[in-house]
Amino acid sequence: MREILGLCVQLDSLAARTYHSLSQHCTDPELARLFSNLAAEEEHHVEWWGGLLDAWEQGLIPDIVPDTDALLGTLQQVHDDIHASLPDDVSRLTPLEMLDLAAHLEFFMLEPVFSELLELTEPGRTGMHREAYARHVERLVEAIETMRGADPLARFLARVLRRALRDNLALSTYAVRDTLTGLFNRRGLISHLKQWVSWAQRYERPLAVLLVDVDRFKDVNDIHGHAAGDEALRRVTDGLRASTRESDLIARYGGDEFAIVAPETDAAECKALADRILEAARAADFTAAGGTPISLSVSVGCAVLVPKTHVSALTVDALLAAADTSLYAAKSAGRDRAGQVSVLAAAPALL
C-alpha cells in the first residue's frame, strides 16, 4: 500500500511541476493562468495523497487493495507514459503545443485506478474529489475548444477527454458500487470496514455493524417477478438511507442482504438504529405491476465493537460473523425483528 500511495504522490507531483513550468514559459497570458491554476490543483492532489501516505505510515489506514502488484504495474505504466510524452524543454513549445501537451498529460491521468483508490481510501468524500477533478479536466477541455475550435482533430480530442472522464468515473463506480441500488457493493464494504475497524481501535471509539435481510424475498421474486423484487430492494434501500446518518456507510452485502457500518455507535444506539430500520421497512409497502399489494419487512443482526485494553485485536471477519449470528437469531425467532446486539471487545491499536 505504501508503494501505491507513493506512486500517486509522484504522479501528481510530476503533473504539478509540468503545469508550473508551462505557466512560466507560456506567452499567452490567459493560457498561462490556466496552467497556473492546474498546477495549484495538482499540488492540492499531492497534499491529499501525501496525507494518506502519512496516515498509512501511522497505522491509520490498513492495506485495502487485494492485488497490489497489478495496481502498481498500472500506475508505473502511467508514470512511464507521462515521462515519454514530456519534451526536454517546454520553453520551446508554442502555446498551442503546450495545450496539446496538457491534453496528453490529463489523458494519461484519467486512468480509472485513481478514482477507484478514492472510493476505497476515503469513505464519504469521494463525490467531492470527483467533482473537483471533473472541473479540473473541464477547464482544460474548454481551453482546447476555445483556442483550437477551428481544428476538427482538436475538437475530437476534447470530446475524447470528456468521454474518458465519464468512462473513468463509471468504471470506478462499478468496481465498488451496486448498479441497482447505488450502494457500495461487498468489495467496497470490506475495504471501508477495514478502515473503520482500524480507526475504532486506534481511537478507542465504538463501531456498529448491522446486517439487514429482506424477509421472504424469494417469495416476492417467485410470485410477483424480478421487476417487483428489484423494486423491493430499492424500497428497502430508501428506508435504510432515511434511517441512517450521513456518516454511516450502507452496502448491498448480497442478493437481498444489506450491511450498515455506523461509527461512534454504542450498543444502545445500535439497537435504536435497528428499530428505525424495522419501522422504515414496514412502511415501504408498494403495489406490484398487476395491482397486488406487497408488504415488506426485514430482519436485522447487530454487532458493536468496543475497544478495550488487555483484549486481543478483532478482525473484520469476526465482527461480521457476530452480526450474522445476531441476524440468524432474529430470523429464527420469526423475522421482522432485530437480534440481540452482540458486543465484542478488542484491543485499541498502539500509537
Residue pairs with C-beta under 8 A, 6 or more apart in sequence:
1 56
1 61
1 62
1 63
1 64
1 65
1 68
2 53
2 56
2 57
3 68
3 72
4 65
4 68
4 71
4 72
4 75
4 117
5 49
5 52
5 53
5 56
6 53
7 72
7 75
7 76
7 79
8 49
8 75
8 114
8 117
9 46
9 49
9 50
9 53
10 79
11 75
11 78
11 79
11 82
11 109
12 42
12 43
12 45
12 46
12 49
13 42
13 46
14 79
14 82
14 83
15 42
15 45
15 82
15 105
15 109
16 39
16 42
16 43
16 45
16 46
17 39
18 86
18 90
18 101
18 105
19 35
19 36
19 38
19 39
19 42
19 102
19 105
20 35
20 36
20 39
21 90
21 91
22 32
22 35
22 39
22 90
22 93
22 98
22 101
22 102
23 32
23 33
23 35
23 36
23 39
24 32
25 90
25 91
25 93
25 98
26 32
26 35
26 95
26 98
27 95
28 95
28 147
31 95
31 98
31 99
31 143
31 147
34 139
34 140
34 143
35 98
35 102
37 139
38 102
38 136
38 139
38 140
41 132
41 136
48 129
52 61
52 121
52 122
55 61
58 351
59 198
59 202
59 349
59 351
60 198
60 199
60 202
61 121
61 195
61 198
62 194
62 195
62 197
62 198
63 194
64 120
64 121
64 191
64 194
64 195
65 71
65 117
65 120
71 113
74 111
74 113
75 111
75 113
78 108
78 109
78 111
81 108
82 105
82 108
82 109
85 101
85 104
85 105
85 108
86 101
87 93
87 101
90 98
90 101
93 101
95 147
96 147
96 148
99 143
99 144
99 147
99 148
102 140
103 140
103 144
103 157
103 161
106 136
106 137
106 140
106 161
107 160
107 161
107 164
110 137
110 161
110 164
110 165
110 168
111 168
112 167
112 168
112 171
112 172
112 175
113 172
114 168
114 172
115 130
115 168
115 169
115 171
115 172
115 173
116 171
116 172
116 175
116 176
118 126
118 129
118 130
118 172
119 126
119 172
119 173
119 175
119 176
119 177
119 188
120 176
120 188
120 191
120 192
121 195
122 129
123 192
123 195
123 196
123 249
124 246
124 247
124 249
130 169
134 165
134 169
137 161
137 162
137 165
138 162
140 161
141 158
141 161
141 162
144 154
144 155
144 157
144 158
144 161
145 154
145 155
145 158
148 154
148 155
149 155
175 187
176 184
176 185
176 187
176 188
176 191
177 183
177 184
177 185
177 188
178 184
178 185
178 251
178 252
180 230
180 233
180 234
180 252
181 233
181 234
181 237
181 252
182 237
183 237
183 250
183 251
183 252
183 258
184 192
184 249
184 250
184 251
184 252
185 251
185 252
186 251
186 252
186 253
186 254
188 251
189 249
189 251
189 253
189 259
189 261
190 316
192 249
192 261
193 209
193 249
193 261
193 316
193 319
193 320
194 316
196 207
196 249
196 261
196 263
197 207
197 305
197 314
197 315
197 316
197 319
198 349
199 205
199 207
199 263
200 206
200 207
200 263
200 305
200 307
200 346
201 305
201 307
201 313
201 314
201 346
201 347
201 348
201 349
202 348
202 349
202 351
203 348
204 307
204 348
205 263
205 264
205 307
206 264
206 265
206 266
206 267
206 304
206 305
206 306
206 307
207 261
207 262
207 263
207 264
207 265
207 304
207 305
207 319
208 260
208 261
208 262
208 265
208 266
208 267
208 269
208 270
208 273
208 302
208 303
208 304
208 305
209 259
209 260
209 261
209 262
209 302
209 303
209 304
209 305
209 319
209 320
209 322
209 323
210 259
210 260
210 262
210 270
210 273
210 274
210 277
210 300
210 301
210 302
210 303
210 323
211 253
211 257
211 258
211 259
211 300
211 301
211 320
211 323
211 324
211 326
211 327
212 236
212 240
212 257
212 258
212 259
212 260
212 277
212 298
212 299
212 300
212 301
212 327
213 256
213 257
213 258
213 298
213 299
213 300
213 301
213 327
213 331
214 220
214 232
214 233
214 236
214 256
214 257
214 281
214 296
214 297
214 298
215 296
215 297
215 298
215 299
215 331
215 335
215 336
216 335
217 229
217 232
217 255
217 256
218 256
220 228
220 229
220 232
220 294
221 228
221 229
224 288
224 289
224 290
224 292
224 294
225 288
225 289
227 289
228 288
228 289
228 294
231 286
231 288
232 284
232 286
232 294
232 296
233 252
233 256
235 284
235 286
235 296
236 258
236 281
236 284
236 296
236 298
237 250
237 252
237 258
238 280
238 284
239 277
239 280
239 281
239 283
239 284
240 250
240 258
240 260
240 277
240 280
241 250
242 280
243 273
243 276
243 277
243 279
243 280
244 250
244 260
244 262
244 273
245 262
247 262
247 263
247 264
248 260
248 261
248 262
248 263
249 260
249 261
250 258
250 259
250 260
251 258
251 259
251 260
251 261
252 258
253 259
259 320
259 323
260 273
260 277
262 269
262 270
262 273
265 273
265 304
266 304
266 306
267 304
267 306
267 341
267 343
270 302
270 304
270 341
271 302
271 338
271 341
274 300
274 302
274 338
274 341
275 338
277 298
277 300
277 338
278 297
278 298
278 300
278 336
278 337
278 338
281 296
281 297
281 298
282 295
282 296
282 297
282 336
284 296
285 293
285 294
285 295
285 296
286 293
286 294
286 296
287 293
287 294
288 294
297 335
297 336
298 336
299 327
299 330
299 331
299 335
299 336
299 337
299 338
299 339
300 326
300 327
300 330
300 337
300 338
300 339
301 323
301 324
301 325
301 326
301 327
301 328
301 329
301 330
301 338
301 339
302 323
302 326
302 338
302 339
302 340
302 341
302 342
303 319
303 320
303 322
303 323
303 326
303 341
303 342
303 343
303 344
304 341
304 342
304 343
304 344
305 314
305 319
305 344
305 346
306 343
306 344
306 345
306 346
307 345
307 346
307 347
307 348
308 345
308 346
308 347
308 348
309 347
309 348
310 347
311 345
311 346
311 347
312 346
312 347
313 346
313 347
313 349
314 344
314 345
314 346
314 347
318 344
319 344
322 342
322 344
323 342
325 339
325 342
326 338
326 339
326 340
326 341
326 342
327 339
328 339
329 339
329 340
330 337
330 338
330 339
333 339
